[in-house]
Amino acid sequence: MVSMEDILIPVVAIISVFIGFPGILFSFISSRQKRKTEIQKLEYETRKLELEIEKQNNQLKLLEEENKKYDKIIYG
């Protein structure tokens, strides 16, 4: 005679696999998307810093040119 346990254990195991597998898959996809978003955020931050450096270099060049102009006036 087949007991309730003999039927219930495989059924619960099958149900837990069907419920657990999508959960695990979803967590992997979610984790991957978070990493992708973080990488994109870091790329934007890097570009922002590169532009800031370029801006400061341009300001430095302007100051050097202004300095040369005043040197010519003083020593000219």
N, C-alpha and C positions, 0 to 999 in steps of 0.2 A: 504494500500500500504506500502511496506517495503522501508524504507529510507536507504540511503547509510550509515548513522550513525548506524542504527540498525545492519548492517552487519559488518561494519568496527570496531566497538568497541570490539566485541567478537573475531574477527580475530586478532586484535592487542594484545589483552589480551592473547590469545593462543600462538601467536608468541613470546611474551615477556616471557612467562613461559618456552617455549622450549629453548629460548636463555639464560634466566636468571638462570635456574636450573643448566645447565652444568657449567656455570661460577661460581656459588656458590660452586658447588661440586669440581671444579678444585681448587678454593681458599682454601677449607678445606684440600684437598689432598696436595697441595703445602705447606700450613702452617704446616701440620703434618710432611712432609718430612724435612722441615727446622728445626723443633724441634728435630727430630730424628738425623739429622746431627749435630746439636749443642750438643746434649747429647753425641754423639760419640766423638766429638772433646773434650769435657770436660773429658770424660773417658781416652782418650789418654794423656791429660795434667796431669790428676791425676797419671796415671802410670809413666809418665816422672818424676814427682816430687817424687814419691815413690822410683824410681831408683836413683835419685839424693841423697835422704836421705840415701839410702843404701850405696851408694858410699862414702858419707861423714862419715858414721859410720865405714866403713872399713878403711878409712884413719885415723880416730881417733884411732882405734885399733892398727894400725901399729905404730902410734906415741907413744901410751902407751907402746907398746913392746920395742920400741927404747929407751924410757925414762927409763924403767926398766933395760935395758942393760947398759945404762950409769950410772944409780944409783949403779949397782953392781960394775962397774969399779971404781967409785968415792969412795963408802963406803965399797967396798969389801975387 
